[in-house]
Structures are given as C-alpha cells and as structure tokens.
Amino acid sequence: MRTALAGVLLVLGAGAAVVVRPLTAQLPDAEAAFKRGDYRAARAAYERVLAGDSSNVRALYQLAILDSWDGKLVRSLERFARLRRLAPHDSDIMVAQARVLAWADRTAAAGALYDSVLARAPDRTDALAGRARTVAWSGELDRAESLWREALARHADDAELLIGLAQTLYWKGQPALAEGYAARARVLAPQDRSVLELERELRAAVRPSVRTTVDGAGDSDGNTFVAQEAYYEASLSTAVRGTLRAGWRRASLGAIGGASYGAGGQVSAPLGANAAVQAGLGVRRLEPDLGRATTPLTAALGLRFRPSRDVAAGVGYSRSPFDDTAALIDSGFVVDALDWSVDISPSPRWSVSAGGGGAWLSDGNHNRRYSAVAAVLARVAPGVQVGPFARVMGYRRSGALGYFAPNRFAVLEGRVTADWRRARWGARVDGGAGSQQVLMGAAHQLEWHLGVTLTRGWGASNEIALVGLLTNSAVAIATGGARTEGFRYRTLGLRFQQGL
C-alpha cells in the first residue's frame, strides 16, 4: 500500500514540476525580452506569468509600464490601481503611477501622489522631477521653475533636473537662458535623446533665421496679384526676439494696375510665464498706375495669453493699407482693426477655435467691417480631423455703396484635414463643402474649397513648402456684388525658412 501511495505522489510531483518549471521560467524570459527592447515578446511573457499568478507584482508593474508607452493610459492606470492594493507602500510603483496620471492630464492627482512619495523620501530625484514637470504641464511655469531650482540646489549634477529646468525656461520664452542648462545636461548625459532634441530646438530658437513667402493669385472676375515678403529674425536678448520685414505686391484688373511695397520691424517678448507681447511699426507705399501715390504708416500690437495648458487666447490691434486688389491700391484706403482669438484643446482628440473682430476704413464714409469665425475639429484617425466650420463677414455702410459689398457674407461647411509625414517630408490636405450666402436675404449657394500643402524640412527648423488653394468662396475677396457658384479663386505660394 505504501509503495502504491509513493508511486502516486511521485507521478503527481513530476506533473507539478512539468507545469511549474515553464511558469517560473516565464518571468526571466520576459525580463530578458524587455531589456533587449523586444516589447511584444516581453508583453506576451508577462501575460503568461499573470495567467499563472494573478498577483505577480513584477509582471503587473511591467505590463502597466508597457500599456502607458503604448498610449493605453486607462488600462495602465487600472493595473496600477491593482498594484497599489498589492503593494500600497512601494515608492517605485507610486512614482510610475503618478507619471501616468500626469500623462492622462490628471495633474492634481499626480501632484498629490508625488507629494506622498516626497513626504517619505524628500531627496528622491525622480519624484522631485515628476512633481516639477507636472506643475509645468498644468501651466504654472513660474512655480515649476522654482521647484526645478529647489531640486537642483540639492542635486546640482542631475541631468533630468537640468533638462526639466531648461525645458520650462524654453516654454517661458527664454531659450537663450535655457541653452546653458541644456549644455550642462548634455555633458552629464551625452547620449540622452531628450536633451539632444531639446538642444536642437533651443539652437533653432535663438539663432538668426531668414524666411520668405512668394504668392500669386487670381479669380474669375479678372483680379490677379503677385507678392513677396521677406523676414530676418534674431534674438535681441535672452527673452526678446526682433524681426525685420520687407515686401512688395503687384495687382491688376484688366487695364487697371498698381503696386505696394514697404518695410518695418517687430519685437516680441514674454510678460511673465503665461503671456507675451508683440509690437511693430513700418511704412507701406501705395502706387496706382494712374492715381496718386500715398505712404501710410503701419503698426501692430498684440497680446497672447496661455492661462492653462489647453487654452490659448489673444487680442491685437493693426493698422495697414487695404491693398488686396488693384482697385483698392488705387483707393489708398487704410484699415484700423481690432481682433481676438481663442484656441481650446480639451483633449488630444478635440480642438475648438474661435475669433472675430472689427475694422474701420479710412474712406470718408465711416465704413466698418466685421467678422467672426468658429471651428470644431475631432480626430477620427491618425492625422485626420473632421468637424464644422462657420464664418460671417460683412460691411456696415453709413454712406454711399461705393466699393464694399456684401453687407453680409456667411459660410457654414463641413471640413476635413489630413496630415501625413514621413521622415522630412510632409503633406496636408484641407477640404470642405457647405453653404454660403452672399448679401443679406440672398439665396444660399454651394460653397467648397480644396487646399494642399507639401513640405520638405532639414536641420532643426529649416523648411520649404508649396501651398495651393482653389475655392468658389466669395470670402476670397469679399468685394463687389453677389457671387454665383461659377465664381473661382485660386492661389499658389512658396514658403522658405532657413536658420543662419
């Protein structure tokens, strides 16, 4: 009897060994695959470990990390919640969970978790860096800078802290100051990809650059123009950037023709952590072929605000000649305009944009122009966005009809954009169709447009782009009488930018 029982136990033990040995071998196999960068094999091996032991902390932790790297943040946070129940006081798990919470835009929860870690280990550098980075992502750049500097006072030679401070200074509009900290980080971590990319961005931001645009356009009414603008941009100090510009335009309509050309300058500077100001002055000469030449002053003043990470807004004033067509060059009109805009990105899948303003024309009749625009875009596939677009524009006239019409122009369309990039090449297609109304009370007409942009980049910020547009939208010029669906407006342009 004893011999028979021993035989049964021997068989059962052998069977258990056959089952257990592969399971215990899975974790080292998974770790080896993870270390060599074969994340698909590592994931499969970790999943097999969990299938045999659902409470295996190491496998669950690594799968949570892999999920976060794949952008599966909800699943990653679910795994971290299980991990916290299994190992509630493990600081490594807490730091990793806080990092994923920040990626998921749950900055308050991430900050609280980092604070919990730092309460136990005040000098833990990854927690110090994570807390400062989370604060910066929430838009509190001044506080983030203070946190980075406090951490560096304890750990002066930590590359991650130096990179974080450099990045925050760059976001604050101080690229020249950020360069020094990035250079220190580069010495400490010469192969770190993040510091290499940051250094490229900083060099491009502070070095002088030149850019130019060349455009030509025409419509089915016979209006045509060619124009070129050139810009030279350079840093005036650690935070102030200056731009010189010059350009010309030649417009014609049948036997009528005219030219405009001018030059000016602009400076831009940050106002604290979340705002920036731009101001510029210049002159523009209007020379009709048959009329009297004038040389009006041009000016611009703008404020940009970023109250939070996902919201940007701006307001601006501009004074410029109305030189879109040959007839307008002949008129010599100057436009004073006030405009506003706001952009909101509540999530990576959605964006909302709106803007508007008013303008006053120097035509003696106190004509005013008003406009408003709104758009909502949703990402439906990688690089593809769709959504509604609306625009209204018109003139309020206190005198004779004159040149300006319509009294109202409105467009409502469905819009789709598609972006494609491969290495240094890029393409963007922007199309839409809907309804337009030209003149108040007029019938609605079909409206459509198609735009294409092709780009080729090199270096840190150098790029050449070819842009084209074809549309039947009357807003292309928005002057004259009522349009028909047979109206066409077409434009072709070239953009070039080169760092020096």
C-alpha positions as CSV (number, residue, x, y, z in Angstrom):
1,M,0.0,0.0,0.0
2,R,2.8,2.4,0.9
3,T,4.6,1.5,-2.3
4,A,1.5,2.3,-4.3
5,L,1.0,5.7,-2.5
6,A,4.6,6.7,-3.0
7,G,4.2,6.0,-6.7
8,V,1.1,8.2,-7.0
9,L,2.9,11.0,-5.2
10,L,5.9,10.7,-7.4
11,V,3.8,10.9,-10.5
12,L,1.9,14.0,-9.2
13,G,5.1,15.7,-8.2
14,A,6.6,15.1,-11.6
15,G,3.5,16.5,-13.2
16,A,3.6,19.6,-11.0
17,A,7.2,20.1,-11.9
18,V,6.4,20.0,-15.6
19,V,3.8,22.7,-15.0
20,V,5.7,24.9,-12.6
21,R,9.1,25.0,-14.4
22,P,7.7,26.7,-17.5
23,L,5.8,29.2,-15.4
24,T,8.8,30.1,-13.3
25,A,10.9,30.5,-16.4
26,Q,8.5,33.0,-18.0
27,L,9.5,35.9,-15.7
28,P,13.2,35.8,-16.5
29,D,12.3,35.3,-20.2
30,A,10.1,38.4,-20.0
31,E,12.7,40.5,-18.3
32,A,15.3,39.5,-20.9
33,A,13.0,40.4,-23.8
34,F,12.2,43.8,-22.1
35,K,15.9,44.5,-21.6
36,R,16.7,43.9,-25.2
37,G,13.8,46.0,-26.4
38,D,11.5,43.2,-27.7
39,Y,8.4,44.6,-26.1
40,R,6.0,42.4,-27.9
41,A,7.7,39.3,-26.7
42,A,8.0,40.8,-23.2
43,R,4.3,41.6,-23.1
44,A,3.3,38.1,-24.1
45,A,5.6,36.5,-21.5
46,Y,4.4,38.8,-18.7
47,E,0.8,38.0,-19.6
48,R,1.6,34.3,-19.3
49,V,3.1,34.9,-15.9
50,L,-0.1,36.7,-14.8
51,A,-2.2,33.9,-16.2
52,G,-0.5,31.5,-13.7
53,D,-0.1,34.0,-10.9
54,S,-2.6,37.0,-11.0
55,S,-0.8,38.7,-8.0
56,N,2.7,38.7,-9.5
57,V,3.7,42.3,-8.8
58,R,6.7,42.5,-11.2
59,A,4.7,41.2,-14.2
60,L,1.8,43.5,-13.4
61,Y,4.1,46.5,-13.0
62,Q,5.9,45.9,-16.3
63,L,2.6,45.5,-18.1
64,A,1.4,48.8,-16.7
65,I,4.5,50.5,-18.0
66,L,4.2,48.9,-21.4
67,D,0.5,50.0,-21.6
68,S,1.5,53.6,-20.8
69,W,4.1,53.6,-23.5
70,D,1.5,52.3,-26.0
71,G,-0.8,55.2,-25.1
72,K,-3.3,52.8,-23.3
73,L,-3.5,55.1,-20.3
74,V,-6.8,53.9,-18.9
75,R,-5.7,50.2,-18.9
76,S,-2.3,51.2,-17.4
77,L,-4.0,53.1,-14.5
78,E,-6.2,50.1,-13.9
79,R,-3.2,47.9,-13.5
80,F,-1.6,50.5,-11.2
81,A,-4.7,50.5,-9.0
82,R,-4.3,46.7,-8.6
83,L,-0.6,47.2,-7.8
84,R,-1.3,49.7,-5.1
85,R,-3.6,47.2,-3.4
86,L,-0.9,44.5,-3.6
87,A,2.0,46.9,-2.6
88,P,0.5,50.0,-1.1
89,H,3.8,51.5,0.1
90,D,6.1,50.7,-2.8
91,S,7.6,54.1,-3.8
92,D,8.6,52.9,-7.3
93,I,5.0,52.0,-8.1
94,M,3.8,55.3,-6.7
95,V,6.2,57.3,-8.9
96,A,5.3,55.4,-12.0
97,Q,1.6,55.7,-11.3
98,A,2.0,59.5,-10.8
99,R,3.8,59.8,-14.1
100,V,0.9,58.0,-16.0
101,L,-1.6,60.2,-14.2
102,A,0.2,63.3,-15.5
103,W,0.2,61.8,-19.0
104,A,-3.6,61.3,-18.7
105,D,-3.9,65.0,-17.8
106,R,-4.9,64.2,-14.2
107,T,-2.3,66.7,-12.9
108,A,-3.9,67.2,-9.4
109,A,-3.9,63.5,-8.6
110,A,-0.3,63.2,-10.0
111,G,0.9,66.0,-7.9
112,A,-0.7,64.6,-4.7
113,L,0.9,61.2,-5.3
114,Y,4.4,62.8,-5.9
115,D,3.9,64.8,-2.7
116,S,3.2,61.5,-0.8
117,V,6.4,60.0,-2.1
118,L,8.4,63.1,-1.2
119,A,7.0,63.1,2.3
120,R,8.7,59.8,2.9
121,A,11.8,60.4,0.7
122,P,12.4,64.2,0.3
123,D,15.5,63.7,-1.8
124,R,14.2,61.2,-4.4
125,T,15.1,62.9,-7.7
126,D,12.6,61.2,-10.0
127,A,9.8,62.3,-7.6
128,L,11.2,65.9,-7.5
129,A,11.4,65.9,-11.3
130,G,7.9,64.4,-11.7
131,R,6.3,67.0,-9.4
132,A,8.0,69.9,-11.2
133,R,7.2,68.6,-14.6
134,T,3.5,68.0,-13.6
135,V,3.3,71.6,-12.4
136,A,4.8,72.9,-15.7
137,W,2.3,70.8,-17.7
138,S,-0.5,72.4,-15.8
139,G,0.6,75.8,-17.0
140,E,2.2,77.1,-13.7
141,L,5.6,77.8,-15.2
142,D,6.9,80.2,-12.6
143,R,6.1,77.7,-9.8
144,A,7.6,74.9,-11.9
145,E,10.8,76.9,-12.3
146,S,11.1,77.4,-8.6
147,L,10.6,73.6,-8.0
148,W,13.3,72.8,-10.5
149,R,15.7,75.2,-8.9
150,E,15.0,73.9,-5.4
151,A,15.7,70.4,-6.6
152,L,18.9,71.4,-8.3
153,A,20.0,73.1,-5.1
154,R,20.1,69.5,-3.6
155,H,21.2,67.6,-6.7
156,A,23.2,70.1,-8.8
157,D,24.5,67.4,-11.2
158,D,21.3,65.5,-12.0
159,A,20.7,65.5,-15.8
160,E,16.9,65.0,-15.6
161,L,16.5,68.1,-13.4
162,L,18.7,70.2,-15.6
163,I,16.7,69.1,-18.7
164,G,13.5,69.9,-16.9
165,L,14.6,73.4,-16.0
166,A,15.8,74.1,-19.5
167,Q,12.5,72.9,-21.0
168,T,10.5,75.1,-18.6
169,L,12.6,78.2,-19.4
170,Y,12.1,77.5,-23.1
171,W,8.3,77.3,-22.6
172,K,8.6,80.7,-20.7
173,G,10.1,82.2,-23.8
174,Q,13.7,82.3,-22.5
175,P,15.6,80.0,-25.0
176,A,18.9,81.7,-24.6
177,L,18.9,81.1,-20.8
178,A,17.7,77.5,-21.3
179,E,20.7,76.8,-23.5
180,G,23.1,76.9,-20.6
181,Y,21.2,74.3,-18.6
182,A,20.8,72.1,-21.6
183,A,24.5,72.2,-22.2
184,R,25.2,71.1,-18.6
185,A,22.8,68.2,-19.0
186,R,24.4,67.2,-22.3
187,V,27.8,66.9,-20.5
188,L,26.3,64.7,-17.8
189,A,24.2,62.6,-20.2
190,P,25.7,62.8,-23.7
191,Q,23.5,60.1,-25.2
192,D,20.2,61.2,-23.7
193,R,17.8,61.6,-26.6
194,S,15.6,64.2,-24.8
195,V,18.5,66.5,-24.2
196,L,19.7,66.1,-27.8
197,E,16.3,67.0,-29.1
198,L,16.0,70.0,-26.7
199,E,19.3,71.3,-27.7
200,R,18.3,71.2,-31.4
201,E,15.1,73.2,-30.6
202,L,17.0,75.7,-28.5
203,R,19.6,76.3,-31.2
204,A,16.9,76.8,-33.7
205,A,15.0,79.2,-31.4
206,V,17.9,81.5,-30.6
207,R,19.9,81.6,-33.8
208,P,19.0,84.1,-36.5
209,S,16.8,82.9,-39.4
210,V,15.5,84.2,-42.7
211,R,12.3,83.3,-44.4
212,T,10.4,84.4,-47.4
213,T,7.0,83.9,-49.0
214,V,6.1,84.2,-52.7
215,D,2.4,84.2,-53.6
216,G,0.3,84.6,-56.8
217,A,-3.5,84.5,-57.1
218,G,-6.3,85.2,-59.5
219,D,-10.1,84.9,-59.7
220,S,-12.8,84.5,-62.3
221,D,-13.5,88.3,-62.1
222,G,-10.1,89.1,-63.5
223,N,-8.3,90.2,-60.3
224,T,-4.7,89.0,-60.1
225,F,-1.7,89.7,-57.9
226,V,1.8,88.5,-57.2
227,A,3.6,89.3,-53.9
228,Q,6.7,88.6,-51.9
229,E,7.6,89.1,-48.3
230,A,11.0,88.6,-46.7
231,Y,11.8,88.4,-42.9
232,Y,15.0,88.4,-40.9
233,E,14.6,87.3,-37.2
234,A,17.2,87.3,-34.4
235,S,17.4,87.4,-30.6
236,L,17.9,90.8,-29.1
237,S,18.4,89.4,-25.5
238,T,17.7,86.2,-23.6
239,A,13.9,86.7,-23.9
240,V,13.3,89.4,-26.6
241,R,13.1,88.5,-30.3
242,G,13.2,91.0,-33.1
243,T,12.0,90.7,-36.8
244,L,12.7,92.9,-39.8
245,R,10.4,92.6,-42.8
246,A,10.2,93.9,-46.3
247,G,7.8,93.1,-49.2
248,W,6.0,94.2,-52.3
249,R,2.8,93.4,-54.2
250,R,1.7,93.9,-57.8
251,A,-2.1,93.7,-58.5
252,S,-4.1,94.2,-61.7
253,L,-7.6,94.1,-63.1
254,G,-7.7,94.4,-66.8
255,A,-6.2,97.7,-67.7
256,I,-6.1,98.8,-64.0
257,G,-2.9,98.1,-62.1
258,G,-1.0,99.2,-59.0
259,A,1.8,98.2,-56.7
260,S,2.5,98.4,-53.0
261,Y,5.8,97.9,-51.1
262,G,7.2,98.7,-47.7
263,A,9.3,97.7,-44.7
264,G,9.0,97.5,-40.9
265,G,10.1,95.9,-37.7
266,Q,8.6,94.0,-34.8
267,V,9.7,92.9,-31.3
268,S,8.2,90.1,-29.2
269,A,8.8,89.5,-25.5
270,P,7.3,87.4,-22.7
271,L,5.2,89.0,-20.0
272,G,5.6,86.6,-17.1
273,A,5.2,82.9,-17.6
274,N,1.8,82.8,-19.4
275,A,1.7,85.8,-21.7
276,A,3.7,87.5,-24.5
277,V,3.5,90.9,-26.2
278,Q,4.3,91.8,-29.8
279,A,4.7,95.3,-31.2
280,G,5.7,96.6,-34.6
281,L,5.9,99.7,-36.8
282,G,6.6,100.3,-40.5
283,V,5.5,102.1,-43.7
284,R,3.8,100.9,-46.9
285,R,3.7,102.9,-50.1
286,L,0.7,102.5,-52.4
287,E,1.4,103.4,-56.1
288,P,-1.5,103.0,-58.5
289,D,-0.6,103.2,-62.2
290,L,-2.9,106.2,-62.8
291,G,-3.7,107.7,-59.4
292,R,-1.9,109.5,-56.6
293,A,0.6,107.6,-54.5
294,T,0.4,107.5,-50.7
295,T,2.6,106.2,-47.9
296,P,0.6,105.3,-44.8
297,L,2.1,104.2,-41.5
298,T,1.7,100.6,-40.5
299,A,1.5,99.4,-36.9
300,A,0.7,96.3,-34.9
301,L,0.3,95.5,-31.2
302,G,-0.7,92.1,-29.8
303,L,-1.0,90.2,-26.6
304,R,-1.1,86.4,-26.3
305,F,-2.2,84.6,-23.2
306,R,-2.0,80.9,-22.1
307,P,-4.0,80.7,-18.9
308,S,-3.7,76.9,-18.8
309,R,-2.0,74.1,-20.7
310,D,-5.0,73.6,-23.0
311,V,-6.2,77.2,-23.6
312,A,-4.5,80.0,-25.6
313,A,-6.0,83.4,-26.4
314,G,-5.0,86.6,-28.0
315,V,-6.1,90.2,-28.8
316,G,-4.5,92.6,-31.2
317,Y,-4.6,95.9,-33.0
318,S,-3.3,96.5,-36.5
319,R,-3.1,99.4,-39.0
320,S,-2.4,98.6,-42.6
321,P,-3.2,99.7,-46.1
322,F,-6.1,97.9,-47.9
323,D,-4.1,96.6,-50.9
324,D,-5.7,93.3,-51.8
325,T,-6.7,94.3,-55.3
326,A,-5.7,96.9,-57.9
327,A,-8.9,98.9,-57.3
328,L,-8.1,99.0,-53.5
329,I,-4.5,100.2,-54.2
330,D,-5.9,103.0,-56.3
331,S,-8.3,104.0,-53.4
332,G,-5.5,104.4,-50.9
333,F,-7.6,103.2,-48.0
334,V,-6.1,102.3,-44.6
335,V,-7.7,99.8,-42.2
336,D,-7.6,100.0,-38.4
337,A,-8.6,96.7,-37.0
338,L,-9.2,95.0,-33.6
339,D,-9.2,91.2,-33.5
340,W,-9.4,88.5,-30.9
341,S,-8.9,84.7,-30.9
342,V,-9.1,81.7,-28.6
343,D,-8.0,78.1,-29.1
344,I,-9.0,75.3,-26.7
345,S,-7.9,71.7,-26.8
346,P,-9.9,69.9,-24.0
347,S,-8.4,66.5,-25.1
348,P,-6.0,65.2,-27.7
349,R,-9.0,64.2,-29.8
350,W,-10.8,67.6,-29.8
351,S,-9.9,71.2,-30.6
352,V,-12.1,74.3,-30.7
353,S,-11.1,77.6,-32.3
354,A,-13.0,80.9,-32.4
355,G,-12.2,84.5,-33.3
356,G,-13.5,87.8,-34.6
357,G,-13.1,91.5,-34.8
358,G,-14.0,94.8,-36.3
359,A,-12.2,97.2,-38.7
360,W,-12.6,100.9,-39.6
361,L,-11.9,102.1,-43.1
362,S,-10.5,105.5,-44.0
363,D,-12.9,106.1,-46.9
364,G,-14.7,109.2,-45.5
365,N,-18.0,107.3,-45.1
366,H,-17.0,105.6,-41.8
367,N,-17.5,102.1,-43.3
368,R,-16.8,99.3,-40.9
369,R,-16.0,95.7,-41.5
370,Y,-16.9,92.9,-39.0
371,S,-16.1,89.2,-38.9
372,A,-16.4,86.1,-36.8
373,V,-15.2,82.6,-37.2
374,A,-15.6,79.3,-35.3
375,A,-14.4,75.7,-35.9
376,V,-14.5,72.4,-34.1
377,L,-12.3,69.6,-35.2
378,A,-12.3,66.0,-33.9
379,R,-9.5,63.4,-34.6
380,V,-11.1,60.4,-36.2
381,A,-7.9,58.6,-37.3
382,P,-4.2,59.3,-37.0
383,G,-3.6,62.6,-38.8
384,V,-7.2,63.0,-39.9
385,Q,-9.7,65.6,-38.4
386,V,-13.2,66.4,-39.2
387,G,-15.7,69.0,-38.0
388,P,-17.9,72.0,-38.7
389,F,-16.6,75.4,-39.7
390,A,-18.6,78.7,-39.7
391,R,-17.7,82.2,-40.8
392,V,-19.5,85.5,-41.2
393,M,-18.2,88.7,-42.6
394,G,-19.6,91.9,-43.9
395,Y,-19.6,95.7,-44.1
396,R,-21.7,98.3,-42.3
397,R,-22.0,101.4,-44.5
398,S,-23.0,104.8,-43.5
399,G,-22.5,106.5,-46.9
400,A,-22.8,105.5,-50.5
401,L,-22.4,101.9,-51.5
402,G,-19.0,102.5,-53.0
403,Y,-16.7,99.6,-53.5
404,F,-17.6,97.5,-50.5
405,A,-20.0,94.6,-50.6
406,P,-21.6,92.4,-49.5
407,N,-23.4,93.8,-46.4
408,R,-23.1,90.2,-45.1
409,F,-21.3,87.1,-46.2
410,A,-21.8,83.8,-44.4
411,V,-20.4,80.3,-44.8
412,L,-21.3,77.0,-43.0
413,E,-19.3,73.9,-44.1
414,G,-18.1,70.5,-43.1
415,R,-14.4,70.4,-43.1
416,V,-11.8,67.6,-43.2
417,T,-8.0,67.9,-42.8
418,A,-5.5,65.1,-43.3
419,D,-1.8,65.3,-42.4
420,W,0.9,62.9,-43.5
421,R,4.6,62.9,-42.5
422,R,7.4,60.6,-43.3
423,A,11.0,61.5,-42.3
424,R,11.5,65.1,-43.5
425,W,8.5,65.1,-46.0
426,G,5.0,66.2,-45.2
427,A,1.7,66.8,-46.9
428,R,-1.6,68.3,-45.7
429,V,-4.9,68.3,-47.5
430,D,-7.7,70.6,-46.3
431,G,-11.1,70.3,-47.9
432,G,-14.7,71.3,-47.2
433,A,-18.1,71.8,-48.7
434,G,-21.2,73.6,-47.4
435,S,-23.5,76.6,-48.0
436,Q,-22.7,80.3,-48.5
437,Q,-24.9,83.3,-48.6
438,V,-23.7,86.5,-50.3
439,L,-25.8,89.6,-49.3
440,M,-28.4,89.5,-46.6
441,G,-31.6,87.8,-47.7
442,A,-30.0,86.3,-50.8
443,A,-30.3,82.6,-51.8
444,H,-27.9,80.1,-50.4
445,Q,-25.3,78.7,-52.7
446,L,-23.0,75.7,-52.7
447,E,-19.6,76.5,-51.3
448,W,-16.4,74.4,-51.4
449,H,-12.7,74.7,-51.1
450,L,-9.6,72.4,-51.5
451,G,-6.2,73.3,-50.2
452,V,-2.9,71.3,-50.4
453,T,0.5,71.9,-48.7
454,L,3.6,70.0,-49.5
455,T,6.7,70.4,-47.2
456,R,10.3,69.3,-47.0
457,G,12.3,70.0,-43.9
458,W,16.0,69.7,-43.0
459,G,18.1,70.7,-40.0
460,A,16.4,71.8,-36.8
461,S,13.9,74.3,-38.3
462,N,14.6,74.7,-42.0
463,E,11.7,74.0,-44.4
464,I,10.4,74.7,-47.8
465,A,6.7,74.5,-48.5
466,L,4.4,74.7,-51.6
467,V,0.8,75.7,-50.9
468,G,-2.2,75.9,-53.2
469,L,-5.9,76.7,-52.9
470,L,-8.9,76.5,-55.1
471,T,-12.4,77.7,-54.0
472,N,-15.6,79.2,-55.1
473,S,-16.0,81.1,-51.8
474,A,-16.7,84.8,-52.2
475,V,-14.8,85.5,-49.0
476,A,-11.6,85.1,-51.0
477,I,-12.0,88.8,-51.9
478,A,-15.5,89.8,-50.5
479,T,-16.0,92.9,-52.6
480,G,-18.3,93.7,-55.5
481,G,-21.8,92.3,-55.9
482,A,-23.4,88.9,-55.4
483,R,-21.4,85.9,-56.3
484,T,-22.6,82.8,-58.1
485,E,-21.4,79.2,-57.9
486,G,-19.4,79.8,-61.0
487,F,-17.0,82.1,-59.2
488,R,-13.5,80.7,-58.7
489,Y,-10.5,81.9,-56.7
490,R,-7.1,80.2,-56.9
491,T,-3.8,80.9,-55.3
492,L,-0.3,79.3,-55.3
493,G,2.5,80.1,-52.9
494,L,6.0,79.1,-51.9
495,R,7.4,79.3,-48.3
496,F,11.0,79.1,-47.4
497,Q,12.7,79.2,-44.0
498,Q,16.4,78.8,-43.2
499,G,18.3,79.2,-39.9
500,L,21.6,81.0,-40.1
